[in-house]
Amino acid sequence: MSTKRLLLVEDDRNLAELIGFHFERTGFAITRTGDGEEALILAEEVKPDLVILDWMIEGISGIEVCRRLRRRQNTAHLPIIMLTARGEEDDRVRGLETGADDYLTKPFSPKELVARASAVLRRVRPALAAEQLDYAGLEMDLTAHRVRRDGKGVQVGPTEYRLLRHFLENPGRVFSRQQLLETVWPHSEEIELRTVDVHIRRLRLALGEPDLIRTVRSAGYALDAEGLA
């Protein structure tokens, strides 16, 4: 199962630990920083599924981080929830107009924040909240852990299942071998890059459609049906 990734940008250590605890319980892998400049770098490196962003942080402000993320092609549609001690209506409007998907004023309940995050993901990234993933005749039942291709059952191993799920959650997106290793393998530091190639071959063989998973020279792999006849 692919782990959802949260980038938490909060310079209050105690609050960051509290938020991280509640999100880890719901299956998120947490990357934390309290610095705006570092947050912009991490957004590119970690490729999070969700950003929780405090307005008042070190370096550049949260509102400016949000603005810059929206300007970048790779992060333009990244779900962002802003946290702030500013409760005035003008501030809330400014945060939303800058590109935040939701806005929570301190103090708040961590459980409410998790619920807001789930709602944002269902709206912005429905694949992360879905019980079934579909793409180009491929169906993955996340509850029953079954895969079908054009209605017929496909037998895949546990690693190939996790790999396919990651592709189905991000169709068309190119991932390097290192990115796939870090996302799909629980102990990636112990595994060689060529292991990814082995499991890609096994997955292609199981699906019976080698070109469905496209090799992008010098870049990696992508689940892409555009090249199919």
N, C-alpha and C positions, 0 to 999 in steps of 0.2 A: 504494500500500500504506500503510495506517495505521501510524504509528510508535507502538510501545509507550512509555508514559511512566513513568519511575521518579522518585519523590521520595526522595532520599537525605539522611537526617538524621544527620549525623556531623560533629563539631567538630574531629576530627583531620584537618587538611588533606591530609597525605600519604596517609593511609588512604583518604580520600574520593576523591582523584585516582586511586588504584590501583583502587578498586571501580568508579568511573565508567568508567575505561578498559576494564575487562573487560565491563561491561554495554553500553557503546557498540558494542563489537565484535559483540554479538549483536542489535543493532538497536534499542536503547533510546535515547530522548531523556532526558537527565538534568537534573533540577533539584535543586540542592544548597542545604542550609542546615545550620548547626550550632546553631540556636536553636529551642527548643521552641515558643515562641509563634509564630514565623514559620512553623514547620512546619504548625501548625494552619491558618494563613491560606493557605499554599500548597496544602494539601490540597483546599481549596475552589476556589482559582483555577486550578490546574494540572489538577485532576481526574486524578490519576495512576492507572495500572493496578496499581501495586505501590509499597509503601513499605518502605524499609530504614531501620530506626530504631535508633540507638544508645541504650542505657539512660542513660548519663551524658553529658548535653549541657547547653549553656547555657540559662538560664531554667528553665522547668519540665522535669522529668525525662522521659525517653523513656517510662517506664511510665505516667506521667500523660497524655502525648500519646496513647498507645495507648488508654487508658481513655476519653478525650474523643472520639477518633475513633469508637470503638464506640458512643458514646451519640448521635452525630449521625446523622440519617436518611440523608444523602447519602454518608456514609463508613462506615456500620455494617458493610458487607460488603467493605470495601477490604482486599485482601491485605496483611498486615504481617509482615515478618520482623524480629525484634529481634536486635541485636548487643550483647554485653556482655562485660566482663572478669570478671563474676561467674559462677563455675562451680559454685556450690553447688546442690544439688538443689532446695532450697526456693526459691531465686531463679528457677530454670528453671520450676518449677511456677507461681510467682507471675506470671511473664511470660506463660505460656500461658493461665492462668486470667483474666488481664486482657484477653485477646483476640488475642494474637499467634498467627499461623498457624504460625510456626516460630521457632526460637531457635538462635543460633549463638554459641559462646563464643570470645573472642579468646585467642590468635591462631588464625586460620583461613586456609584456602586460598581465594583469590578464585574459583577454578574451582569449588570446592565450593559457595560461596555462589550462583554463577550456576546450578549444578545444582539447588540447593535452591529457588531462585526459580522455575525452570522447573517443578519438581514442584508447587509451591504454585499456580502459575497454571493448570496442567493440572487441579488439583483444584478450585480456587475459581473461576477464570475460564476454563473450557474453551474458550471461543470464541477466546481468544488463542493457543491451542496447536493448534487444530483445522486439518485440511487441507481441510475443507468446512464452510461455514456454511449453515444452513437456517432459513427463517422464512416461514410463511404461503404455501407453494408456491414460494418463491424458493430457489434453490440457487446457491451460489457455490463453484466448485472453485478453491481457492487455488493448487493446483499447476499446473493447466492454464490458469488465468486465464479461466475460462468461467462464464457466468451463464445459468441456465435459470429460466423461469417456467412452472410446471405442466408440466414436462418438455420444454418447447420452448426452443430457444436464443434468447437475447436479446443483441442487439448494443449494446454501450455503449462510449463513448470512455474513454480512460485516466483522466480526471478523474472522470467519472461512476462508473467502477469503484471508485476510491478512496473516493468519497463513499458508494457503496452498501455497500462493505465496512465502513466505519465505522458505518453504521446497523445492519448485520447483527450486528456485534459488540456493539451496545448497543440491542437492540430495545426500543421503548417509551420510551426515554429522550429527553427534549427537549434539543436543542442550539441555542444561539443562532447567528446568522450569524457572529459573531466567533469563537465556539468552533469552528465548522466550518471557517472560514477558517484558523485557526491549526493545526488538526489535519490537514486534507486537502491544503492547498496548501503546497508546500515553501518558497515565498517570499511568505508572506502579507502582509508589510509593503508589498508593491508592488501589491497587488490590492484593488479596491474591494469593499465589502460586497455590492453589488447583483450582483456576479459569482456569488455563491452562489445567488441566486434564479434566474439564467439556467440554471445547471447542475441545479438542482432540477427546473426545467421540462423540461429535456432528459431527465433520468432518469425522470421520471413518464411522459413520452411513450414512452420505450423500454420501460418495464415494462407499458404499456397499462393501468395501474390508478392513475389520479391520486390517489385517496384513500388509497392505501397509505402514502404519505408525507404525514403530516398537518401542516397549518399550524397552529401554536399562536399565536394573536394576542398580539403584544407579547413573545413568548418565543423563537420559532424554529420548528424542524421536528423531527418524530419519525417513525420507522418504526413504524407502529401499525396492526395489522389488525383491531382491535376494532370499528372503525366500519364495516367492510365488510359488505355484505349476505351 
